[in-house]
Amino acid sequence: MLKLFKRTGETNREEVQPAEKTLFGRIAYGIHNNKGFTLVELLVVVAIIAILAAVLVPRLLGYTDRARQARAMSDLGTIKTVVETYTADQGNGVYPDTTNIGTILQNGGINWTGDEKGITDPWGYPYYYTLIKDSDGNVTGYIIISLGKDGKLGTQDDVYTTDSVQPTIGQPANT
């Protein structure tokens, strides 16, 4: 144990405090102590990190799913804008059919091919475009859809837009 003394005269000295309780003493004592961390201290730190990871990782995964849905909704909004602009300006009020939608979207700056080579949703599936027809075969609208996380049509994770509905998450009514 390191001790500190002060001089009280020519030859007398008096102990001040135990060295471990002073700043200088702690620094000096720490320099000579080469023990490092104990195994218990390391295990406590690892346990705390594991608990934090177990709590935070599921929450972060939820954020990535919501971010992918938001990106799909944004993509569908952009595609819808191009379709609506074409319909109003060049289509004379007629929605493009499935044979020329690729050309129209590419002219609007969207790399549409209708398969995985073109624009895909955040889950890697292509977007789908189809016309909605009434019982007489007359075109009444369109639907653009992303299959969502599960890649299956008609499930609750689908993201879609129509001529009358803004991009929405859920099962479309007209599939």
PESUL-V642488 format. One record per residue. N is the residue number from 1. SS is DSSP state (H for helix, E for strand, C for the rest). PHI is phi in whole degrees, 0 to 359 (none if undefined). D_FIRST is the distance of its C-alpha to the first C-alpha in whole Angstrom. Layout:
n: [N:N]
ss: [SS:SS]
phi: [PHI:PHI]
d_first: [D_FIRST:D_FIRST]
This chain:
n: [1:2:3:4:5:6:7:8:9:10:11:12:13:14:15:16:17:18:19:20:21:22:23:24:25:26:27:28:29:30:31:32:33:34:35:36:37:38:39:40:41:42:43:44:45:46:47:48:49:50:51:52:53:54:55:56:57:58:59:60:61:62:63:64:65:66:67:68:69:70:71:72:73:74:75:76:77:78:79:80:81:82:83:84:85:86:87:88:89:90:91:92:93:94:95:96:97:98:99:100:101:102:103:104:105:106:107:108:109:110:111:112:113:114:115:116:117:118:119:120:121:122:123:124:125:126:127:128:129:130:131:132:133:134:135:136:137:138:139:140:141:142:143:144:145:146:147:148:149:150:151:152:153:154:155:156:157:158:159:160:161:162:163:164:165:166:167:168:169:170:171:172:173:174:175]
ss: [C:C:E:E:E:E:E:C:C:C:C:C:E:E:E:E:E:E:H:H:H:C:H:H:H:H:H:H:H:H:H:H:C:C:C:C:C:C:H:H:H:H:H:H:H:H:H:H:H:H:H:H:H:H:H:H:H:H:H:H:H:H:H:H:H:H:H:H:H:H:H:H:H:H:H:H:H:H:H:H:H:H:H:H:H:H:H:H:H:C:C:C:C:C:C:C:C:C:C:C:H:H:H:H:H:H:H:C:C:C:C:C:C:C:C:C:C:C:C:E:C:C:C:C:C:E:C:E:E:E:E:E:E:C:C:C:C:C:E:E:E:E:E:E:E:E:C:C:C:C:C:C:C:C:C:C:C:C:E:E:E:E:C:C:C:C:C:E:E:C:C:C:C:C:C]
phi: [none:274:239:249:231:237:276:251:185:296:240:269:217:225:289:276:207:299:300:294:267:257:299:298:294:294:294:295:293:293:294:273:264:252:288:81:267:276:298:296:298:295:295:296:297:297:296:296:297:296:295:298:296:296:279:276:300:299:292:292:296:297:293:291:296:293:294:294:297:296:294:299:296:294:301:296:297:294:298:299:299:295:296:294:296:300:301:284:270:241:270:54:82:254:290:295:272:290:278:245:296:299:296:296:291:294:295:272:92:249:281:266:234:84:219:292:281:261:295:236:285:299:263:93:265:288:282:241:235:211:272:259:239:276:294:269:89:278:287:247:172:216:220:241:221:251:287:79:299:278:73:245:283:86:249:289:264:296:239:215:215:229:296:242:237:292:308:220:260:139:275:294:286:249:258]
d_first: [0:4:6:10:13:17:20:22:24:25:23:21:18:16:13:14:12:8:8:8:11:13:15:13:10:11:13:11:8:12:13:11:11:15:15:18:20:21:25:25:24:26:29:29:29:32:34:34:35:38:39:39:42:44:44:45:47:50:50:50:53:55:55:56:59:60:60:62:64:64:65:68:69:69:71:74:74:75:77:79:79:81:83:84:85:87:89:90:90:92:92:95:93:93:89:89:89:87:89:88:85:83:85:85:81:81:83:80:77:76:76:78:79:79:77:73:74:75:73:71:69:65:65:67:71:74:75:78:81:84:87:88:92:94:96:99:97:96:93:91:88:85:82:79:76:73:72:68:65:67:70:73:76:76:73:71:68:71:71:75:77:81:83:83:79:76:73:72:70:72:75:78:81:83:82]
